[in-house]
Amino acid sequence: MPAKHAPAPAKKAAATPPPGQAHAAPPAQQKGPEPDLAFGAFQRGYYITAFALATARAAGKNDPKSMTLVGELYANGLGVPQDDKKAAAWYRLAAARGDANAMFALAMFALQGRAGPRDRQQSAKWLAAAAKLGHPIAAYDLALLYIEGELFPRDFTRAAELLRQAAAAGNPQAEYALGTLYKQGRGVPRDMHEAVHLFALAALADQTDAEVEYGIALFNGDGIARNQPLAAEIFRKAALKGNPIAQDRLALILANGVGAKADPIEAAKWHLIAKAAGDTDLSLDEFVAKMDATARATAEKRAAPWIAFIKQAIAAKTAKPPQTPAPAEAAKK
């Protein structure tokens, strides 16, 4: 038979207070954190209200988050006239009180030459300060500087540490970049399983380059079980977003019927699009050349809108910048 539960101990009688002494009042309930009304107004687009609440809270409670919010309003001209110098002043007040978002904002100001001349060294210092406090985007940007090796000596180990910090916070760009380090064995031991895991995480967040890497790994069975149909779906998703590597891979799949049903016209279409963006593939050139004229003409017709868009984008990128500043820029000077 199951053992019986032991009887609960008798409750002690409450102590009787001495005559003439009232019962002590129950302890007050602990209040939760005070709601940030200024940020709530900012999120709803009530910028004038946000400015009034944030400046009052900054003055009354010396609150760094409110100072950063005032800086944001001045930086973007929301509810107040746009003013980089006032924005930077508020960011500096908040940064001096340990606000990582303000430090990151100052890093971007220094990098872009806002409220003063461009200063990459100063930008890097603010990035380091913000990253030290756990700011994920600052950690990612600082990692890129260590990979670049211009402001700092190139250090892939330090870059990997910073990318790991940003990836742990869910930053998809950091997940992808850290995955490439694991794939190459730079700053970390080469580990394709970990690389593919990171590519998959970033791909779930729609990071296009990660989608391509994840698709390649799935197609080849490198670091993960081979799944060519899933790879084809991922390549198609990245191809539709304009990635020429994915377009080329999808063209190969459709040309050979591996991972998806063969479709010569679609294969030729995607090859022509990828080729217009600068991705060459001699085997697909030969594949298209051997098509009959009607099928090739159909593929060219399907590819034409994409190719026109690519040509416009290339022309816009290579166009010379205007000699005179835009009105908004001229007003700042």
N, C-alpha and C positions, 0 to 999 in steps of 0.2 A: 504494500500500500504506500502511496506517496506520503512523504513526511508532512505533518501538519505545520502550518506557519506558526512561528513563535508569536505569542501575544505581544501586541504593541505596548511599549512602556507607558505607564500612566502619565498623563500630562501634569506638570507641576502647577500648583495654584499660583495665580498671579499675585505678586507681592502687594500688600496693602500699603498705600502711602501713609506717612505719618499724619496724624490729625492736623487739619488746617492746611495741608500741602496739596495743591491740585495735581491731577494726573499730568504727566509731561505730554506735550503736543507731539504727534507723530512726525518723524522727519519729513521735510519737504521733498517732493519727488524731484529727481534730477532732470533738469530741462535738456532738451536736445539742442543741437547747434542752431544758432540764430539763422533764419533763412536769409539768403543773399537776394534781397529785393531788387538791388541794382542790376545784378546779372539776369534775374528773371525778366526785368523790363527790357534789357538789351536783347534777350532771346526772342521776345515778342515784337521787337522792332520799335519800342517806345524809347528812342534814343535820348530825347530831351529829359525824360523822366529818369532814365538810367544815369545820365550825366549828373543830374541834381542829387540823386541818392548816393552815387559813388563818391562825389566830391565831399558830401556831408559826412559819409562814413570814413573817408580817408582823413578828414580833418578831426573828426571826433574820436575815432578809434585807432588812428594811425595804421589803417588796414592796408597791407600791400596789395591784396587782390583787387581792392577798389581802385588803388593807384594805377594798377596795370589796366584796368577797364577804362579809366579816364584816358590813359595813353592810347588805347585802341580807338576810342572815339575820336580823338584828335588826329590820329594817324590816318583814319579812313574818312574823316569829315562827316561823321554821323552825329547829327544833332547839334554840332558845333562846326565852325569853319575849319577846314583841313589845315593843320599846322604841325609840320614835322618837328620843329624845335620844341614846342610845348609837349608833343607826344614823347619825345626823347627825354625831356625833363621829368615827366611823370614816370616813365619806365625806369629812369635812374633811381628815383625815390623808392620804387618798389623793389628794384634789384638790390639796393642797399639793405633792404629788410628781408632778403632771401627768397624773393619770388622768382622761380625758374622761368615762368612764361615771360616775365619782363626781361630777363637776361637773354632769352632767345630772341625776343623782339629787337633788343639792342644789337644782337649779332647780325640780324637781317638788315637793320638800318646801316650798320657799318659796312656790310657787304655791298649794299645798293647805293651807298653815298647819300643817304637821307639824313638831314640835319647836320651835315658835315661832309668832308671829302671821303671817298671810298678808302677803307682801311681793312684789308684782309687780316692783318695781324690782330687788330682789335676785335674783329669779328670772331676769329678763332678763340681768343681769350674768353669772350662771352659764351661761345658754344661750349667750351670746356667747363665753365662755371655752371651752366645750365645742365649739362650732361652729368656732372657730379651730383646734382640734386635729383637726377632720375628723369630728366626731360627726354622722351624717346626720340623726337625728331632732331634735337640737338646732338644726341649720341650718334644718330645715323649720319648727320652732316659732318660731324667731327671724324667719324670713321672714314668717310670719303677723303678727307684731307690727309689722313695717315696713309691711305692707299695711293693717293696722288703723289705724295712725297715732295711737295714744293715748300709749303710753309713749315712742315715738320719733316724730319728724316722718315723715309718710308718704313712703316712698321705694320706688317700684316697681322702680327699677333695682337697688338693693341687694337687694330681695326676690328679684328674678330671679337674681342672683348666688348667693344662698344656696340657692334652690330648685334651681339647676343643680348645686350641690355635692351636695345630697341626692339628686337624681335620678341623678347619676352613680354613686351608691352603690346604686342600684336601689330607692329608696324610691318605691312607687307613688303615695302621696299627693302627693309632691313632683312626680312626673312629671305627674300630672293638673293640679296647680296651675300649674306652669310652662306646660303646654299652654294653659291659659286665658289666661295673659298673652300668649302668642304669638297666640292667636286674637283678642284684643282690642287688641294692639299697645300694651301697658302695660309700660313698663320695658324693652321689647325691640321691634325692628321687627315689624310685623304680618306673620306668616308662617303661613298655614294649613297648608302642607305640613309644617312642623316641629311645629305644634300637633297635627295628626292623628297624626304619628309618636309623639309623647309620649302621646297618648290611647291609641294602640294598645298601647304598652308597659305602661301602667297597667292597661288592660283585660285584658291577658294575666295580670296578677296579681289579677284579680277585683275591681278597684276599680270599684264600681258606677257612680258618676258619670262615670267615664272611658268605661265601656261605652256609656252613653247618648250622650255626645258623639261617640264613634267611630261609633256606629250612625247618628247624624244625618248625619255627614260622608259615610259610605258611601251612605246613601240619596239624598243630594242631589248626590253627586259633587263635594264641596267640599274641595279639597286632596288628593284621592285619586280614583282611578277609581271611577265609580258601580258599586255592587254591592248592589242592593236585596234580593235573597234573603238575602245574608249579614247585611245590616242587620236584616232581620226576625228572624233567629236571635239576633242580639245583643240586640235589644229584648226578645225572649221571655225570654232568660236574666236580664236586669235586671228584667223585670216579675215574674218568679217570686221575685225577692229583695225585692219590695215597693216598687220605685221607681215612683211615680205617673206621671212623665214617660214612662218606657218603657212603662208600661201604656197610656197614652193613644196613644202612637205605634203600638203593636202593634194597638190597637183600630182605628185609621185604616187600617192595612195590611189587616187582616182584613175591614173594611167595604168597602174599595174593590178588594180583590184585586190589589194592586200589591206585588210582592215575595213574596207568599205566596198560596195559594189562598183565595178569599173564603170567609168563615165568619161569617155574620151573628150567630149566637147567641154565638160566642166573642168577636166584636167587641163586642157589647152587654155581655157579662160583664166584659170588661176595662175598658170605659168606666165601668160602674157602680162598679167597684172604685177606679179612678183618681179618680172624682168624689167618692167617700166620703173619700178622702185629701186632697181639696181641689183637684184639678186639673180645671178646667172646660173644656168644648169644646162650643160651641153646635151645630156641625155634627153631632156625634155625639149630642147631645141630640135633635136632629131625626130622626136615623137611628133611634134607639131608639123614638121616639114613633110612627114610621110602621110599626113591626113589628107583625105580627099578635099577638094576645093570647097564643096558645100559645107562640110562639117567645120572646116577651118574658118570659113566666113561667119558661120554662126557663133563660133567661139570668140572671134574678133569683135562681133557686134555686142556680145554680152560683156566683154571686157572694156569696151570703149568708154562708158561713163567713169569707170574706176581710173582708167589711164588718163582721161582728161583732168580728173581731180588731182591725180598725182603730179601731172605736169604743172598745174596751177600752183600747187603747194611748193614745188621745187622752184618755180619762178619767183614766188613771193619770198622764199627764204634767201635767194641769191640776189634779190633786188637791192640796190644801194639805198641806205637810209636817207630820209629827207635832210637837207642841209639846214633848214630852219626848224626850230623846236615847235612841237605842237602847242596850241594855245594854253592848255592846262600846265604844261611844263614851263612855258615862258612865264606864266603867272607866278610860279614858285621862285623865280630868279630875281 
